[in-house]
């Protein structure tokens, strides 16, 4: 494994490529990345990239976003099967009809969606900036929020605004077991529960802190508590533990009795270190976005980035 990591680092220099990785990637992939972050951080970083090749260690919609922001660069993804249950829950043809049925509504879409959905949107958001973006819209303007209903409910509760929600969700964040979480907290009453807003409402009600993946890391870093139960995809614990080496991090338990007793994204885990190497070596699979779609999708992404400054 270490030899393969060394080969990737060498190849990256030879190709003048940059590797962007999401917090939910395998720890070995995070270790060889030039930048590791959440969806907002990765979108922002993609605008700063000088290298001609971007290898995106994440899922398909993330690589698409990087391509939308960098049309002249080659964007490659280790495995095209690295999809997203949330993005899949919002097909473009069905969403187009939904939009047409509510022509007076402003469309805010969570970044976890396809380029076609972004092209149908007015503003894109991430879990880190969704609250700020919804609050930037005049109160008299009705809003469609898609595709994540759980994030939408959370934002609606925080703002007091009625949002028309698309019925989509993330299988990873809906996998947490409330009963198991309560039992785990009873065993660790000195812990703080921190949760991602894509989680279901009953999980969020138990949380001491709710925020994006980057926000959760910052909270664990700055909070005096020494123990945290973390309700998001379990691979975030790798980077979080590096930031808080003296604190105890416990993954929130899932309903499924799997080997890690936590919630993992099967799509994120499709990428492997070997696939990263092969992808960089052959510069394929390459992500392409039709120019008409790219131009339309770029507008709401740029609005998000402007509002996030």
Secondary structure by P-SEA (a helix, b strand, c coil): caaaaaaaaaaaaaacbbbbbcccccaaaaaaccccccaaaaaaaaaacccccccccccaaaaaaaaaacccbbbbbcccccccaaaaaccaaaaaaaaaacccbbbbbcccccaaaaaacccccccccaaaaaaaccccbbbbbcccaaaaaaaaaaacccccccbbbbcccccccaaaaaaaaaacccbbbbbcccccaaaaaaccccccaaaaaaaaaacccccccccccccaaaaaaaacccbbbbccccccccccccccccccccccaaaaaaaaacccccccccaaaaaaaaaaaaaaaaaac
